[in-house]
Amino acid sequence: MQQYDITGMSCAACSARVEKTVSNLPGVEACTVSLLTNSMSVDGAIAPEQIIAAVESAGYGAAVKGAEKTAAPSEDALKDRETPVLKQRLISSLGFLIVLMYFSMGHMFGLPLPAALEHDPVALGLIQLLLTGAIMVINQKFFISGFKGLIHRSPNMDTLVALGSTAAFVYSTAALFYMSHLQSIGDMHAAHALVHEFYFESAAMILALITVGKMLEARSKGKTTDALKSLMNLAPKTATVIRGNQEVEVPIEQVRKGDLFVVRPGEHIPVDGIILEGEAAVDESALTGESIPVDKTVGDGVSAATTNQSGFLRCEATRVGQDTTLSQIIQMVSDAAATKAPIAKIADKVSGVFVPTVIAISIVTIAVWLLLGESIGFALARGISVLVISCPCALGLATPVSIMVGNGKGAKNGILFKTAVSLEETGKVETVVLDKTGTITQGHPAVTDLIPANGFDAQTLLRVATALEQNSEHPLAKAVLEKASAENLAAPAVEQFRILPGNGLTAVSEGQTLLGGSLSYLSSQVSVSPEMEQQAIALAENGKTPLLFARDGQLCGIIGVADTIREDSPKAIAELQHMGIRVVMLTGDNPRTANAIGKQVGVDEVIAGVLPDGKEATVRMLQTKGKVAMVGDGINDAPALTRADIGIAIGAGADVAVDAADIVLMKSQLTDVPAAIRLSRGTLRIIHQNLFWAFFYNVIGIPLAAGLFIPILGWQLNPMFGAAAMSLSSFCVVSNALRLNLFDLYDPKRDRKIHHKSHKQEEKIMTKTMHIQGMMCGHCEGRVKSTLEAMEQVESAVVSHADGTAVVTLKSDISNDILKDAVEKQGYPVTSID
């Protein structure tokens, strides 16, 4: 994707014109123009010179922003340069306008005119002409841009302003010349009467009021990038690196990958790196929004812009410059702002024909009033009012400013939307699919239960387990060792350590023979009481792995190990369900473990025994029922994340999962999923309000300006009030979008349960788990799978010969007998169906 800076755009009609011009070029696959950031993104095989030439032929300027992948924008690039210029223009305009209003309307407020002018209307008119001319010169940009657009057959908002102001000025100048003629022939009464035909103050006031609106709009637009600017301000400007065994402070740009740098308490970490020496509590709130500091030690990674709150750190730089986590976040937020939401296409279509339509309405208005017998001045005033009250800017800004503010709000809270489409569509999801391991659970096993047998205590049990597991490389062994470390329990030395066939371990410690393993293995080696056996079975039914340990032929007890549920998982799932979203847990684990976890967290459905390609197929099947969001963190989740309507990656997960996703959760907490949906819905609500206001304003304002209500209600709009309304319309739209900064992402009180069409139709997805005997290999699995999926009522079947199960997802209901019959005909007995 190539990005360009575009100059000369003043309203939505301009951006629509540029987008249409470039999109029509051969070789261009996609083009998006952002009025908010004055930028353009182009996909396709086409030379930049051709694109720049096309933009210039349309009456605008273009320049390449960067190479294939643009660098993250700098703070200087986002600096608000427009507001100071407009402010200076406004101050200069007001200086002349106050004097002009005194000469043109002062008499209405009892202000005396110089005696020489009271009897010389031509001199009075000439002064007004000169003052108006000065204001027009100060605001010449309206005329240059407006008439340039007209010449290139792409009229814009500036065209409306320029035409309205010019029409008032030309008519008033013509009246002044006619007045001069009347005064020269001595018809002073008629000459004085023509003073009321002057619209110099309207021509000037239109320009001044539109400038006020432009300045307020520019100032508000500048605030929409505040989140991006605050992220950029986080980046440290210097780093303390080690060069030749000495600490040297260098500009951040000079730090290279592989450099060693040090960070003292209170200092910002300059670049991404890995800790080589030291321990510290690091405040990562700048990147994740999480206020609690994270303890870091040797081997842990650190990120640029985070703060070392305690302890000395010596680190090696792993990612610098545009590769740091901070730069990638800035790039992601910036790229999202440059993309266009689908809802914006409505405004784009209207903007493309808006200005020509308004000009046509203005001409028709003048003609109709003249045909009805009104004076030229009256008819012209109505036509000018139509021109200056119409506002395509409000239409063009309704969506992009909301997207920019919404993206910034998400970034501040560690929720990164990659595109405007993802921000808009997330709020529409009907089903959220959660991967179990690492998403609902912590992703690594931990000891949950210590159940000593009679004659032993918990510490003795843990000591025996630690002695055995210290030489094991099994993931469950790590959980036992972590528990021992937390209890400050030292592992006794062992010898003759062996891994036994059938899930067992043995070793000799202090002359005693230690044994450990599964229930089935230990039961064959030592005596296990019925009570302890029942406890082991209960642990397994709750999704835990029971590990039994014995010493010298005597059972010491059971240690329950499980991948523990994240603290916030039940709360996040409850919030999603309260929003009217169906929650499905997807996992490759066996059905018993999966169902136990699903019951604890309260999901609506559990789909177990699913391989990575099966996850993708399951998501595809769920999409037939409505929009699906997939939440995952591992490499095996990438296909499903890509397939889903919205892919959500836990930020601490695998890079490939993050790359495949539409949304990245930096904090790795599941409550950010409902928060992201809440923010999407809030942003969409603001967009709808803005679009309604923009359309409503024009639908009411244009007929009012044209004088449609004069015969009915007697309402007549002065062109100056029309200009004031136009200047405030865009300001209102941008200000409304800024309200998103006050939005609380984590407050569920205002959540509304959306009853989706697919839910109303009650097209409930049903699954059945078949317990099958006799399957010995992958060939057996394939035979059972093809048999089941050949049935009309079956959507998919996930078969595991290791677990002896087939998880069948149904399109429609089917009796257990028919399923059982089909499988048993292939020679595999079915013991039960859940």
Phi, psi and omega in degrees: 000131178257138180243146184228149169269132181246134178243155175094356180279136181237344182203181182296329179296325178294311182296324178295321180295315180296315182298317180294319181298312182288321181299331181279354180287139177295134180100346179273120180271323180205145179218132178229127179246130179251116177291327183296315183257002182051048182226164180220135176248132182232129174252134177142167180265089181208143182289140178303327181300321180294319181294314180300318180297319180295318179296318180294325179293336178275356176101016181232172179251151179215147177212142180295132181277324182188194181279198185311312176244117186288149175290158177299142183296147178272163179297325180297325181293333181265002181298136181281098179266344186285317185300313179300322180294315180294325179296317178296319178298319182293316180299315180296318181296317182296325178302313178285325184294321180299316178295318180297316180296327177297314181287327185270327186229005182300324182297335180291339181251014177078017180275130184283144173266155173306141185304323183295332184271340183297329182251010180229082183297331180294316178297320178297317179294323181295320178297317179297320179299315182294318180294318178296318179301319179297318180294323179293324178292318179300322182256036184297340181300324178301317185284320180297310181293317184295310182285332175297318178296321179295318179296322181274011180056037175224066182300146181228191181299322179297330177297317179298314180296314182297317179296316180297312181293317180296318180300315179296318182292314181296315180298317181294321179295319177298318178297323179296316179297319179294322177299317179301320179296315181297320181292325181291335179263004173089008180271074186292327180297314179293324180295316179296326182294331181287348178303327181286352178268000178282133175236028180300317182295327177293316180301318181284317183296323177304312182296317182294316182291321178295325178294321176302311180299318180298321181292315178298320179295315181296320180295317179292320178298324177299325181288337181293339179261013181301320181298319180293319180294321181293326176296318181293326180293341180288333185296122178297149181268338181225165177219147176262104183253161179260116179234116181061044180065014178235146178277127182230131177273122183232157174300147185301331181294339183270356179283131182245158176300132181097346178295148174265134178223157180241149179226124180262164180305136179090349182267153175279143174284124191284321182220170175291141181197185178235137184285127177260332184205136174105168177225147181198157170266121185250127177276111181256016185299332180299327182261324188252342185082356181275119187281338183282125180298151181253130178286130181237144177219185184305131180097344179280153178271149175232153184241149177302144176081355173277163188244131175280113184268338179201142176093152179267133180238137172242121189230163173249130181291126179250329178220127183232169176059232183284355182269351182292158179303317180300313180297323180291324176296314179300316179298318182296315179295318180295316179297321180297322179292332181280346179272168185242132178284148180305324182295337181291340182296332178298310180296323180299317180297318180292316182300326183298330182245000188297305186296311177302322179296316180297317179299318179297317179298319180299316180295316179298319179301312180299315182297316182297315181293326176293319178294331178279001175094008178282164181287162179300317181300316180295312181297320180294322179298321178293317180296318179295320179300318178299316182297315189274342180275337183290137185223097175286342182297318181301322178295314183291330183268346186307317183270307187299324180292324178293319179297316180298313181293318179299317178298317179296319178297318178296316182299322179296335182254015176076021178244112186251116175268126184284330181221164175295328179298315181295324178294321180286318189278338184301322181291350183261000184295145181252334180227133174248122179259124182249126171289140184287300189287120178087351179246298174282324180256174183290335179096359175213144185289154177213154179288128181247333184220138171239110184241093181287147176279170179302132179092359179231153174250172185297323182292320178296316178302314182292326180294317178296315181297319181294319180300318181288315190279348185296336180258002182269147178257007181291142180304326180291332178296322180298323179297318179295317181294323177295321178296317179297320179296319179295331180268006181056041182257118181279140180278126178289153181292146178228161175221169181056037179290130178218146172264122185263146176296139180096030175066050179222159177230149174215151177196167177243128180225124179054038177080001181252141180273123180255145181220140179212155178160199183283169180300315183296321182287311182297327180297332179276350184249325182224170179278124178245119182294154179302325180296315180292325178297318179296323178294321179295319179295320180297320177299316181297322181292337178268014176083015180253159178257116180276126176249123182257142182229142180225154178228123181051046174079004181246129181293124179273329181151191183235138173245123178270127180237136179207157171282103190291149181286137175300144184301325186266359184299309180301321180295315181298317181294320178297320179295319178298317181294325178294334177279357181088020183256134178277132184249124180242132176260127183243130182205156176272357181291168178290153186303323183297311179296315183297316181295325178296315178294316181300322180293321181295321184267345173086030179289160180283329183208146177241128174241111187249170176066031185259126176280166182309315179289332176292326177298316180297318180294321179295318177298318180298319179294319179294332180293341177291344181260354181145184182292136185237134171251133179249129179246123180205173183224348187257169177301323181290351178269347187303314179300319181290322178298320179290320182291323185298155176298321176227118176263128182241118182256135172288125188303330181278001183278194183291146180302324182293327177292318178298318180295325184280347188270162175266335180228139178242127177261106184291330185278346182059035175241139189290337179294347176287342178292305175298329178296318179296319179294320178298316180294319178299314179296320178296318179295317180296324178296317178296319179299315179299317178299316181296316179295320178299313180299315183297315179290315182299316180303312182288323180295324178275317187294318184295311177299323178297315180294325181288348178091020182295334183266358181298310181291335184271304185246352181079013181282124180230128186257124175286139180308328181295321179289328175298317179295321179297318179297318180297318184295332182271341185297312180294322180300319180295319181297314182292319180297322178297320178296325181293344177298339179299336179296339180267358185288133178264108184293335189253012179262109183277000187299326183263009178296138177245137178280115180269121180271100183286153181303318182294330178287322181297326181284352178055041177276069186287135178279128181245140175232149176228140178253118180261132177261115191238138178256158172092354178280126186244342187203181179298329179296318178298316178304312182298323181294314179295317181300311182294325178297313182292316184287347176284346181279139187299325185279349185265127177278310180202160178223130177250113188248137178228117178286333180294318181271345182068037183228159170225114178268112187255123175261126188257144171279321179215166186293148179210142184288151179298327182297320181294317179297314182299315180303315184297317182287318183292334176294339178272000176095019181239111181295138177255119183275324180196162177228122179266000000 
